[in-house]
């Protein structure tokens, strides 16, 4: 089933909707900017901040970040109407397009950009290639919802990415870091990422909030009805998605605040290929979806799921293989430094509904 194309709102409708937004929704760009700045400052000026945040970890990821991710994802997955997923799984154009963009074009494009932009910086180059291999399963759900994409399609595509990530990540890492460079006469390297490590990460950071969201809707609708669930329950838990997002941003940038502010020129060099990558993948995904006639909602979902990356996994793999202070790890951290403002800008500018995110949409 093809999602209908969304048309523009009638004159004055946007002003009415914006007037209903909470302070959290209305000033979201301000809060995101403040969260990034606070995180960078904390990482720079507070002694041993990084050590404290890394003291307890979940699957190689700082416990505060793990908590933030789980809190961030649960409300969005609780909004998904799971009884509609069959309309997504039956859309072969969407599923095949997503697989090709994520697992053929994405890694190949990042490999090419890493070598074009960073031929003399092997550590950063390797870090970028690892980022390109880690397809997004978490924060993309937030950006898709902000842009009023298809929630059910996002849930299916993220689950599909997760399965392929477990099966293909280590093999693709071996190919793009070892085999392909050898064929081209370039430097070779490797990564330390077992299938079980990747599967465990997927089970924790997608499996837990997905199960919680499914059970919330199943139990809530059974006991109280769909009207109560969507008009009473969802507005109450919805804001926690953005609380989790902002908290995650603060902690993430605090962890690498010193490294980012100490190496501004390196950050710029890493950021350039990332910007090109995001633009090509999002633009290509959107053009493909529009060309296939998927409609606004599913086209938007296809674009965001194609262009997003699982920076949590990329950073964890880089740290496990090369160390927490390595250039590979820094390249992984620069990913969300660029992704957060870019995705927020694109998600809100692309959205025709202008309805905010947390409290006003169900």
C-alpha positions, -999 to +999 in steps of 0.1 A: +000+000+000+014+034-010+012+062+016-007+092+004+012+123-006+008+150+020-002+184+008+006+217+023-015+230+052-041+257+046-032+293+053-029+300+090-030+263+100+007+263+108+003+293+132-025+276+150-006+244+154+026+261+165+006+280+191-004+246+206+032+234+209+048+230+243+079+251+251+100+219+246+087+215+210+087+251+200+123+258+210+137+224+201+166+239+180+176+260+209+176+231+233+196+210+209+222+237+205+224+243+243+227+205+249+257+203+224+273+234+240+268+222+276+283+188+267+313+203+250+319+226+280+315+199+305+340+176+287+364+205+285+363+221+319+352+194+344+381+172+356+378+135+350+343+139+335+351+114+308+364+088+333+332+092+354+309+088+325+328+057+312+330+041+347+300+020+341+292+006+306+265-013+289+278-034+260+308-011+256+287+021+257+286+045+287+257+037+310+243+073+308+243+072+270+226+037+271+199+051+294+194+081+272+190+060+241+165+037+257+144+066+271+146+083+237+134+054+216+106+040+238+080+068+233+084+067+195+081+029+194+051+031+217+034+053+191+038+027+163+005+009+153+018-026+151-014-039+135-004-018+104+031-034+099+018-058+072+012-028+049+049-021+052+063-056+049+042-060+017+058-030+001+087-046-018+097-014-035+104+002-001+121-028+014+144-035-015+153+002-019+162+004+017+184-027+016+202-014-015+208+021-001+219+009+033+240-021+025+253-015-010+255+022-017+261+035+019+292+016+028+307+020-008+301+058-007+316+062+027+347+042+016+352+064-014+347+096+005+371+085+033+398+079+008+391+110-013+391+134+017+415+117+041+441+099+021+469+111+045+450+104+078+445+066+081+431+066+116+403+091+107+398+073+074+393+040+091+369+055+116+347+070+089+346+037+070+334+020+103+307+047+106+295+039+071+292+002+079+270+009+110+235+015+098+212+035+120+188+017+144+182+044+171+182+081+166+168+079+130+135+071+146+135+105+163+143+124+131+117+104+111+091+113+136+100+150+136+096+150+098+062+132+101+075+102+083+058+068+084+063+054+119+054+018+110+077+019+080+105+032+102+100+004+127+102-022+100+132-007+082+151-003+115+144-039+124+156-050+089+188-029+093+193-046+127+191-081+112+215-072+084+238-055+109+242-087+129+248-107+098+268-084+076+287-059+097+318-079+104+320-093+069+317-058+053+343-045+077+367-072+066+359-064+029+361-026+030+391-024+054+411-054+042+401-069+009+391-040-013+420-018-003+443-047-011+427-050-046+432-013-051+468-012-038+458+008-007+466+004+030+448-024+048+436-027+083+410-047+103+384-044+131+375-064+162+338-070+160+322-104+166+287-113+154+276-118+190+289-084+201+268-068+174+238-089+181+239-081+218+241-043+209+210-047+187+191-067+213+198-040+240+193-008+221+165-018+198+151-050+213+143-035+247+125-003+236+108-022+208+094-048+231+084-022+257+066-001+230+048-032+216+036-043+251+026-008+260+003-005+230-010-041+233-018-039+270-029-003+269-054-007+241-067-040+255-075-026+289-083+011+281-090+013+244-072+029+215-087+064+221-074+065+256-040+051+246-034+077+218-051+107+234-041+102+270-011+079+273+010+089+243+009+127+251+022+118+286+051+097+276+059+115+243+080+143+258+104+117+272+117+110+237+131+145+235+143+145+271+162+113+263+176+129+231+188+160+248+203+140+277+221+117+252+235+147+233+249+163+265+266+130+276+279+121+242+295+155+237+308+156+272+326+123+266+346+137+237+344+175+245+382+178+251+391+158+220+367+178+198+378+213+211+415+203+211+415+192+174+392+217+156+410+214+122+408+176+124+371+178+132+366+200+101+384+175+079+364+146+092+332+167+089+335+174+052+331+139+039+303+133+064+284+163+051+288+150+015+278+116+026+246+128+044+236+150+015+241+122-011+224+095+009+194+116+020+190+133-014+194+100-032+170+082-009+144+109-013+148+110-050+144+073-053+113+072-031+097+100-050+106+083-083+090+051-071+059+070-060+061+060-024+044+091-011+058+117+013+057+097+045+075+066+032+099+086+010+109+106+040+114+074+061+134+058+033+157+089+031+164+091+068+170+054+073+194+054+044+214+084+055+215+077+093+243+058+110+246+038+142+273+060+158+269+040+191+281+008+174+307+026+154+322+042+185+321+010+205+339-009+177+365+018+172+372+019+210+374-019+213+398-022+183+419+010+185+413+025+220+393+053+235+417+081+226+423+068+190+417+088+158+392+061+148+371+068+179+373+106+173+360+101+138+330+082+152+323+109+177+323+136+150+295+117+133+268+128+157+285+162+161+275+167+124+245+144+122+225+160+151+222+196+137+220+184+101+192+159+108+173+183+130+174+209+102+164+186+075+137+168+095+119+200+105+123+217+071+111+186+053+080+182+075+047+195+060+028+190+092+047+216+114+032+198+144+062+194+166+071+160+180+067+151+216+034+164+228+012+173+199+014+142+176+003+107+181 
